[in-house]
Amino acid sequence: MTMPVPESQIRALIRLLSDEDDRIVRTISGKLITIGPPAMPLLQEAELEQPDMADRIASVLEEIRWGKIEDELVGLSALPDKSMSLESGSFLIARHAYPALNVECYRGRLDTMAQEVRARIGCRASGEETVNALNRYVFAEQGFKGNTKNYYEVENSYLNCVMDRRVGIPISLSVVYLLIGYRLGLPLFGIGMPGHFLVKYESDRYKIFIDCFNGGALLTEKNCARFLTEAGYGFDDRYLQPIPVRAILSRMVKNLLAIYSKMNEPIRTSRLTKFMAILGEEPREEGL
């Protein structure tokens, strides 16, 4: 069992971050990063009290936060596919860019949305009535829509931003839809078609595909097959099969990797590449 590092030792290390020798600063930064979360309160305190060291301290804090997120992702990825949480994974991806994200606040907002939909559906609604009610709520009342003007804007891929701005890309809007639906116990599944992501509602009596990027448009299998053929992918039945949470998360990360690579952001690209390695899933070239 690792013994906790005394507070006095952490404070002493933080003071050494002011050294003019870059090699010493790198060494001290490494030691603080190794200490990890226990050092964070003292680092945050020093960041406020010693503005001349703010940049160095912020860099150490970022590495510690990243390490914590990485550890959480490792734990999530170790679970069997059926036990993995799309919600937890999506917020972990969001925390990559927003480390101080108040996840519980966003979970609460999803809870509220689900409660409002439940009140509209009632207990005897058919599958078709349920989907129509959920679509009206998400796309008409709440105003979620596809970001057609800035499709490759990085915020389109982070769940918190999508919930705040009400715009996103097919997969991120589908995740919002799925998370509300899961709270209602609806038989919803992510469909990772090449070039487009859909949600499928599938019960014994009603089956339909929902295009969350296009206002919740309802599609049949024939509609989907036509899209795939016209887009040059050809039709394959496996394209319309539900994909596991691991594959959904990997696709979200892959989208971000493509965007940050074009933006020439090597640090974010490196970290997201590590995300992909942890998830251990290499999705097809599906697109966003």
Steps between C-alpha positions, in 0.01 A plus 500: 500500500641841398548738790342846456744780427510754786348840426828671596684302233243589234528870591878479476477345154259770385741771614772341287287556190628857508859385426657657193651169387257332259640156579420543869152625415438195281622268776286666765199506270542126446509435874183703557326322213599167657347609833184570302160611639622546862718786374220677317354712786844639587582562134172685451571707811848587371362582155294780656764622744799491263392635161860500377491117509142467376592360158730233644247401764218489244709265287552263795132513592400417144726193497359380833142545379583319177651211697184474709280496190725238342473280809120529494493408132719197566252388766203555269666323208580198715128428534318261264332681209152451646606659829668807352320829556454722195425789732813463712716453193354803321563723800855365533562609141353841581724534806801454272430857383310626805678348803297699753169394344216462751377164372229467764342822379467359149372166630236695689397680182463167320290373792274806471458457126408136543245590767341758272477247215351239734224743593416544130505130414290352778497127574299361209663661198589279205853486365410738219336747738801480732750576223286787370471649849873469565577655159267794562662562836865470392485671163199734513478602865867479599626603158780246451618504139787413273774759468491536124684834498807387697491122471865448596497736798661314788225591747260285296670192641491578872182396681495800735534745210227325302267523798586868557481613137232257376703426185726211407592234249309174443676294766497762777133585446423128494679457834279768659194324356619160624576627852152648534348182358698273731357685798154421367584134448448524124641236262743736324827405333785685332541419131848574366438522128793609284477874448209553738391401849139412584292377792271201465184440700423129495218326681286202401235723346694800370839546335632826362828687447531856634726757334588736784708726276198571281241590759410144596399395149359147505664255259420148391762241414437576133571870562828409668595261221435773243721746692785249522477413131483863386791592728713235334527260794275232360250321718603247761259383768769535766498877447154512659583285802533656848859568600639462855580790729873447451460556126286812551760653733782409261315664213456817706871504582595431139295798385684723748835357394430595140402855598795563734743354248382756243530772765860391566443435872765234578433475874127441458566267209743298710258472790208399282719241330559360848121499550464285189767261623328466840163430339667244277247555224583599144173600334451493124540818298146603580532876516317724745 
